[in-house]
């Protein structure tokens, strides 16, 4: 089995910063794309940032220039550095990963359980 565990959520003031961590555990051969999504009450889950196995990145327009996604392949871990946080960033943040396993089933595209980030004004 494989799983993702997020950490780093909490309460932060507007204009402040926070770092989210996503670590993958299990029978992992390789991780392709990793991404952070978020979902606020009453809204659909949306892509925040994505990073490929080679390090190329994509960001939602709403977070460009403020958020940075990174990864440490040796640790099977992704990070989301969030700066200049706004109240509208308040959401449950979910990690997503496309994992190639060492056993069958070979592919395991999985989600973490999420971590809540609340930005106060």
C-alpha positions as CSV (number, residue, x, y, z in Angstrom):
1,X,0.0,0.0,0.0
2,X,1.0,3.6,-0.5
3,X,-0.2,6.8,1.2
4,X,0.5,10.5,1.4
5,X,0.7,12.4,4.7
6,X,0.4,16.2,4.7
7,X,1.4,18.5,7.5
8,X,2.0,22.1,8.2
9,X,-1.6,23.5,8.2
10,X,-2.8,25.9,10.8
11,X,-3.8,29.5,11.5
12,X,-1.8,32.3,10.0
13,X,-2.4,36.0,9.7
14,X,-2.9,37.7,6.4
15,X,0.4,38.6,4.9
16,X,2.2,35.8,6.7
17,X,3.8,32.6,5.5
18,X,3.5,28.9,6.0
19,X,5.0,25.7,4.6
20,X,3.1,22.5,3.8
21,X,4.8,19.1,3.6
22,X,3.7,16.0,1.8
23,X,5.5,12.7,2.4
24,X,4.8,9.5,0.5
25,X,5.1,6.1,2.2
26,X,4.9,2.6,0.8
27,X,6.1,0.3,-2.0
28,X,7.4,3.2,-4.2
29,X,9.6,2.8,-7.2
30,X,9.2,6.3,-8.6
31,X,7.0,9.3,-8.2
32,X,6.0,11.2,-11.4
33,X,4.0,14.3,-10.9
34,X,3.2,15.7,-7.4
35,X,0.7,18.5,-6.8
36,X,-1.1,20.5,-4.3
37,X,-4.8,21.1,-4.6
38,X,-7.1,23.0,-2.3
39,X,-10.8,23.1,-1.6
40,X,-12.7,25.8,0.2
41,X,-16.3,25.3,1.5
42,X,-18.8,25.6,-1.3
43,X,-16.1,25.5,-4.0
44,X,-14.7,22.7,-6.2
45,X,-11.2,21.4,-5.6
46,X,-8.7,23.3,-7.6
47,X,-5.1,22.8,-8.6
48,X,-2.7,25.1,-6.8
49,X,0.7,23.9,-8.0
50,X,2.2,21.0,-9.7
51,X,5.8,19.7,-10.0
52,X,7.0,17.0,-12.3
53,X,9.7,14.4,-11.5
54,X,12.2,16.6,-13.4
55,X,11.3,19.7,-11.5
56,X,9.1,21.7,-13.9
57,X,6.3,23.5,-12.3
58,X,2.9,25.0,-12.9
59,X,0.9,27.3,-10.7
60,X,-2.6,28.7,-10.5
61,X,-2.8,32.3,-11.5
62,X,-4.1,33.2,-8.1
63,X,-0.9,32.0,-6.4
64,X,1.8,32.9,-8.9
65,X,4.6,34.9,-7.3
66,X,3.4,34.0,-3.8
67,X,3.6,30.1,-3.6
68,X,6.5,27.8,-4.5
69,X,6.3,24.1,-4.9
70,X,9.4,21.9,-4.5
71,X,10.3,18.3,-4.0
72,X,13.0,16.1,-2.5
73,X,13.0,12.9,-4.5
74,X,15.3,11.1,-2.1
75,X,12.7,11.7,0.7
76,X,9.6,11.1,-1.5
77,X,8.5,14.5,-0.3
78,X,6.9,17.6,-1.7
79,X,6.6,21.1,-0.2
80,X,4.5,24.1,-0.7
81,X,5.9,27.4,0.5
82,X,3.2,30.0,0.9
83,X,4.0,33.6,1.3
84,X,1.9,36.8,1.4
85,X,-1.1,34.7,2.4
86,X,-4.6,36.2,1.9
87,X,-7.9,35.3,3.5
88,X,-9.1,33.8,0.2
89,X,-6.3,31.2,0.5
90,X,-8.2,29.6,3.4
91,X,-8.9,26.0,2.4
92,X,-8.1,22.4,3.0
93,X,-5.0,21.7,1.1
94,X,-4.5,18.2,-0.4
95,X,-1.4,16.5,-1.8
96,X,-1.6,14.4,-4.9
97,X,1.0,12.1,-6.4
98,X,1.4,9.8,-9.4
99,X,3.3,6.8,-7.9
100,X,4.9,3.9,-9.7
101,X,5.0,1.0,-7.3
102,X,7.5,-1.9,-7.0
103,X,4.6,-4.4,-7.0
104,X,1.2,-4.7,-8.7
105,X,-0.9,-2.7,-9.2
106,X,1.9,-0.7,-10.7
107,X,0.3,2.7,-10.8
108,X,-1.2,4.3,-7.8
109,X,-2.5,7.9,-8.2
110,X,-3.4,8.9,-4.7
111,X,-4.5,11.8,-2.5
112,X,-3.6,12.7,1.1
113,X,-6.3,13.4,3.6
114,X,-5.7,17.1,3.6
115,X,-4.5,19.8,6.0
116,X,-6.5,22.9,6.8
117,X,-4.9,26.4,6.3
118,X,-6.9,29.3,7.8
119,X,-5.8,32.8,7.0
120,X,-7.2,35.5,9.3
121,X,-7.7,39.1,8.2
